Every structure is written in structure tokens, then in C-alpha cells.
């Protein structure tokens, strides 16, 4: 399959694939970070927004929220979920906005979809240009040096008359700037089973490299990957939240 074929073909099932994600908790955490580190403004853009679940929670919290993605079927569903929001078909590494934003988010490790270090740097520059003074950029990331290729996350979901098993995991060869997100979807209906496999190329970056890319543009705060507790990153875990204030 091509890079985006899985999401295009199964966009109707994307929310099932992410059914175990606490979108409300993640959104609330970033709203707290905006109060702590940002300019407290309410103009919000969600980069790689998918079907818009985070945008929905920001709207409900009183934000003027919008989203962008490179997948039109996802954006079509986001527009149904959030009819009062604006959604744009744009590349996260070369996007523009009509007015400065106070908060830009990129959830679910989607920053890695930039694909290469050069495009990641372009994404960071695009975010910086789109933010207002003291605006905040929040995202989560994985350190390439901490990836365990044997680990997979999985969950089950029921939809209509079908049972789904979704699993995903990171894969890194140990060198270079490329890692992969490996996905598997199993759908069982009336005794018949279909299986999809997909592998998405992602940029591989260490947190040291990532901070070096961010620091010309932002004051960088690295936090533990815990949406319930805002505590500094311990320097050892392989997942982290980044809260970056525009300078």
C-alpha cells in the first residue's frame, strides 16, 4: 500500500482505530499548558487533525479552533464533527494561516509524519511563522534511541456486525533518520476475516536532535508523557510532551 492508503481506504474506521485514546484528557492537558506557558489566547490550530476529535474538545472549551491535514476524507469527517471550525487541506511542513494563532497542537506523534529531518525543520519553521507573540506549540514525540521494535499496542472494537483488532508499533533499524509506524487491522465479519498491513515512513529523531531543531525558534519545555501530571521529563523515558513558547 502507499503511505496514506490505509487511512484513505479505512477512514470510516479511523475513530475505531483510535477508540482507546483519551482525547478529552489530552486536550485539557494542553489547555493547562497554554495557561502555564503560552499567551492564554484562544486561537487554536490542530496540525494533522485527522477526523477532528481534539478540535471538538477545544471548541467545547471555548477556543476558536481549526485544523489541517493532508487527507481529504479525514477532513470531510472533521467538518461533520465540528461544523463551526475551519479545516484546510495542507501539508504540515509548508502550511500558512490567515491570522496568527495562539496555540498550535500536533497530537498522536503526528510530528513524525514530517518524514525527514529537513521536513521536520520546515514544519517547525511553519509553526513558528504561524504563531502570535508568545504563542505555544505542543506535541508529543518518541526518541529513536528508546524504540523497542518488539512492542505493539493493540485494542479491540465492535462496529456494526464486525469485530476489529487494531495494533501498532514503532520500528527503527538503529541508525539514520527513518523509522516506521507499523499498523495491522483485522476485521472479522460472519466468520470471514480480512487483514490489512501498512507501514508508514516516519522521521527518526533523538530528543537531543529535536531540541536543537526547536531552540532557534522556541523556549522548549520537555515534560513526561503523562496527560494527567505535568512533570519535567526524567531524561530516560522514550516518550515526551514538548511545550514550546515562540521567541
C-alpha positions as CSV (number, residue, x, y, z in Angstrom):
1,X,0.0,0.0,0.0
2,X,1.0,3.6,-0.5
3,X,1.8,5.7,2.6
4,X,-1.7,7.1,3.0
5,X,-3.7,4.2,1.5
6,X,-4.7,2.7,4.8
7,X,-6.2,5.9,6.2
8,X,-7.9,6.7,2.8
9,X,-9.4,3.2,2.5
10,X,-10.4,2.9,6.1
11,X,-11.2,6.5,7.0
12,X,-14.6,5.3,8.1
13,X,-12.9,3.2,10.8
14,X,-10.2,5.7,11.9
15,X,-12.2,6.6,15.0
16,X,-12.5,2.9,15.9
17,X,-8.7,2.5,15.5
18,X,-8.2,5.4,18.0
19,X,-11.1,4.4,20.3
20,X,-8.9,3.9,23.3
21,X,-7.4,7.4,23.2
22,X,-8.5,9.9,25.8
23,X,-9.0,12.9,23.5
24,X,-10.7,15.0,26.2
25,X,-7.9,14.4,28.7
26,X,-5.2,15.2,26.2
27,X,-7.0,18.4,25.1
28,X,-7.5,19.5,28.7
29,X,-3.8,19.0,29.4
30,X,-2.7,21.2,26.6
31,X,-5.2,23.8,27.6
32,X,-3.5,23.8,31.0
33,X,-0.1,24.2,29.3
34,X,-1.4,27.1,27.3
35,X,-2.3,28.8,30.6
36,X,1.0,28.0,32.2
37,X,3.4,28.7,29.3
38,X,1.6,30.3,26.5
39,X,-0.1,33.7,26.0
40,X,-3.5,32.4,27.2
41,X,-5.1,33.2,23.8
42,X,-7.8,31.0,22.3
43,X,-6.9,30.9,18.6
44,X,-6.0,27.3,18.1
45,X,-4.8,25.2,15.1
46,X,-4.5,21.4,15.3
47,X,-1.9,20.2,12.8
48,X,-2.6,16.6,11.4
49,X,-6.0,16.9,12.9
50,X,-7.5,13.7,11.4
51,X,-11.2,13.5,11.9
52,X,-11.2,16.4,14.4
53,X,-11.7,14.8,17.8
54,X,-9.2,17.2,19.5
55,X,-10.7,20.2,17.7
56,X,-14.1,19.2,19.1
57,X,-12.8,19.4,22.6
58,X,-11.1,22.7,22.1
59,X,-14.2,24.2,20.6
60,X,-16.2,22.9,23.6
61,X,-13.7,24.6,25.9
62,X,-14.2,28.0,24.3
63,X,-11.4,28.0,21.8
64,X,-11.6,29.3,18.2
65,X,-10.3,26.1,16.8
66,X,-9.3,24.9,13.3
67,X,-7.4,22.0,11.8
68,X,-5.3,20.9,8.8
69,X,-4.5,17.6,7.4
70,X,-3.3,16.1,4.1
71,X,-6.1,13.6,3.9
72,X,-9.4,14.9,2.5
73,X,-11.6,12.0,3.7
74,X,-10.4,12.7,7.2
75,X,-11.2,16.4,6.8
76,X,-14.7,15.7,5.5
77,X,-15.4,13.8,8.7
78,X,-13.8,16.5,10.8
79,X,-16.1,19.1,9.2
80,X,-19.2,17.0,10.1
81,X,-17.9,16.6,13.7
82,X,-17.0,20.3,14.0
83,X,-19.2,22.3,11.6
84,X,-18.2,25.6,13.2
85,X,-14.5,25.0,12.6
86,X,-12.4,25.7,9.5
87,X,-10.4,22.8,8.1
88,X,-7.8,23.1,5.4
89,X,-6.1,20.5,3.1
90,X,-2.4,21.5,3.7
91,X,1.0,19.9,4.3
92,X,2.2,20.3,7.9
93,X,5.6,21.2,6.6
94,X,4.6,24.1,4.4
95,X,1.3,25.5,5.7
96,X,0.1,29.0,6.1
97,X,-2.6,30.7,8.2
98,X,-4.8,33.7,7.5
99,X,-4.3,35.1,11.1
100,X,-1.7,34.4,13.8
101,X,-2.5,31.5,16.2
102,X,-2.1,31.5,19.9
103,X,-1.8,27.7,20.2
104,X,-0.7,25.0,17.7
105,X,-1.0,21.4,18.6
106,X,0.1,18.1,16.9
107,X,-1.2,15.1,18.7
108,X,-0.6,11.3,18.4
109,X,3.1,11.5,17.5
110,X,2.0,13.0,14.1
111,X,5.0,15.3,14.2
112,X,6.9,12.3,12.9
113,X,4.9,12.3,9.7
114,X,7.1,15.1,8.5
115,X,9.2,12.2,7.3
116,X,12.8,13.6,7.2
117,X,14.8,15.9,9.4
118,X,14.8,18.6,6.6
119,X,10.9,18.5,6.5
120,X,10.7,18.4,10.3
121,X,12.8,21.6,10.4
122,X,10.4,23.1,7.8
123,X,7.4,22.0,9.9
124,X,8.9,23.8,13.0
125,X,9.6,26.9,10.9
126,X,6.0,26.9,9.6
127,X,4.6,26.6,13.1
128,X,6.8,29.4,14.3
129,X,5.7,31.7,11.5
130,X,2.0,30.9,12.2
131,X,2.1,31.7,15.9
132,X,1.5,35.0,17.5
133,X,3.8,36.5,20.1
134,X,4.5,34.1,23.0
135,X,2.3,31.5,21.2
136,X,2.6,27.9,22.2
137,X,3.4,24.8,20.1
138,X,2.6,21.5,21.8
139,X,3.2,18.0,20.5
140,X,4.4,14.5,21.6
141,X,7.3,12.6,20.2
142,X,9.3,9.4,20.6
143,X,13.1,9.2,20.9
144,X,14.6,7.0,18.2
145,X,17.2,5.6,20.7
146,X,14.5,4.3,23.0
147,X,12.4,2.4,20.5
148,X,11.8,-1.3,21.2
149,X,10.8,-2.9,17.9
150,X,9.1,-5.8,19.7
151,X,6.5,-3.7,21.4
152,X,3.0,-3.3,19.9
153,X,-0.1,-1.6,21.3
154,X,-3.4,-3.3,20.5
155,X,-7.1,-3.0,21.2
156,X,-10.5,-4.5,20.1
157,X,-13.5,-2.6,18.8
158,X,-17.0,-3.6,17.6
159,X,-18.6,-1.8,14.6
160,X,-21.9,-2.9,13.2
161,X,-21.6,-6.6,12.7
162,X,-17.8,-6.7,12.6
163,X,-15.1,-7.2,15.2
164,X,-11.8,-5.3,14.8
165,X,-8.4,-5.8,16.2
166,X,-6.1,-2.8,15.8
167,X,-2.3,-3.0,16.6
168,X,0.6,-0.6,16.0
169,X,4.2,-0.3,16.9
170,X,7.4,1.6,16.1
171,X,10.3,0.1,14.2
172,X,13.8,1.6,14.0
173,X,16.8,0.0,12.3
174,X,19.2,1.6,14.8
175,X,20.7,4.3,12.5
176,X,19.7,7.0,10.2
177,X,16.7,9.4,10.1
178,X,14.0,6.9,9.1
179,X,11.7,4.9,11.3
180,X,8.4,3.3,10.6
181,X,5.0,3.0,12.2
182,X,3.7,-0.5,11.6
183,X,-0.1,-1.0,11.6
184,X,-2.2,-4.1,11.4
185,X,-6.0,-4.2,11.2
186,X,-8.0,-7.4,11.4
187,X,-11.7,-7.3,10.6
188,X,-13.9,-10.3,11.2
189,X,-17.5,-10.5,9.9
190,X,-19.7,-13.6,9.9
191,X,-16.7,-15.9,10.1
192,X,-14.8,-14.1,7.4
193,X,-11.6,-12.3,8.3
194,X,-9.7,-9.6,6.4
195,X,-6.3,-8.3,7.4
196,X,-4.6,-5.0,6.4
197,X,-0.9,-4.3,7.0
198,X,0.6,-0.9,6.5
199,X,3.9,0.7,7.2
200,X,4.2,4.5,7.4
201,X,7.7,6.0,6.9
202,X,8.3,8.5,9.8
203,X,11.2,10.7,10.7
204,X,13.5,9.2,13.4
205,X,15.0,11.8,15.8
206,X,16.5,11.8,19.2
207,X,15.3,14.3,21.8
208,X,18.7,15.9,21.7
209,X,18.4,16.5,18.0
210,X,14.8,17.6,18.3
211,X,15.6,20.2,21.0
212,X,18.4,21.5,18.8
213,X,15.9,22.0,15.9
214,X,13.4,23.7,18.2
215,X,15.7,26.0,20.2
216,X,16.4,28.7,17.5
217,X,12.6,29.3,17.4
218,X,11.3,28.4,20.8
219,X,11.8,28.2,24.6
220,X,11.5,24.5,25.0
221,X,9.9,22.7,27.9
222,X,10.1,18.8,27.9
223,X,7.6,17.0,30.0
224,X,6.9,13.4,30.9
225,X,4.4,11.8,28.5
226,X,1.6,12.0,31.1
227,X,-1.5,14.0,30.3
228,X,-2.7,13.8,33.9
229,X,0.5,15.1,35.6
230,X,2.6,18.0,34.4
231,X,6.1,17.0,35.5
232,X,9.5,17.5,33.8
233,X,10.9,14.8,31.6
234,X,13.2,12.5,33.5
235,X,15.7,12.2,30.8
236,X,15.3,8.5,30.5
237,X,11.8,7.7,29.1
238,X,11.4,7.4,25.3
239,X,8.2,9.4,25.0
240,X,7.7,13.0,25.9
241,X,5.4,16.1,25.6
242,X,7.0,19.2,24.2
243,X,5.7,22.7,25.2
244,X,7.4,25.3,23.1
245,X,7.0,29.0,23.5
246,X,7.7,31.2,20.5
247,X,10.7,33.5,20.9
